[in-house]
């Protein structure tokens, strides 16, 4: 995340996640900066989110980009680059760390 965190978060269409084989926990970042967490004990993350300024809300209780994009506001996509790299470079550059692209 130190090297690619900013790139991944700012590239709207990117989807990525991390999981633990020890705890079976996962965090999955979906398109346009939404994320989901799978945990047997999600309460343990409350202090972390509070420190980061992340508010917890129910699925139907928040507004996302999906609510804002439509016929009247089509939006647009552009490639995000950071230090000469794009999200397309990540998998190849991190293969030696075990990174792979899911099919």
WODA-V929956 format. One record per pair of residues at least 12 apart in sequence whose ideal C-beta (glycine too) atoms are under 10 Angstrom apart, sorted by the first residue. I is the first residue (numbers start at 1). J is the second residue. Records with the same first field share a line. If there is no record, write none. Layout:
I: J  J
This chain:
1: 16  18
3: 82  83  85  90  93  94
4: 16  82  83  85  87  89  90  93  94  99
5: 82
6: 80  82  83
7: 80  81  82  83  85  86  87  89  90
8: 29  33  80  82  87  90
9: 29  33  35  80
10: 33  80  81  82  87
11: 31  32  33  77  78  79  80  81  82  86  87  88  90
12: 31  32  33  65  75  77  78  80
13: 31  32  77  80  87
14: 29  30  31  32  33  80  86  87  88  90
15: 28  29  30  31  32  34  35  87  102
16: 28  29  30  35  87  90  99  101  102
17: 29  30  35  36  37  38  102
19: 38
20: 39
23: 39  40  41
24: 38  39  40
25: 37  38  39  40  41  42  44  45
26: 38  39
27: 39  45
30: 64  66
31: 64  65  66
32: 64  65  66  68  69  75
33: 64  65
34: 59  62  64  65  66
35: 54
36: 59
37: 49
42: 56
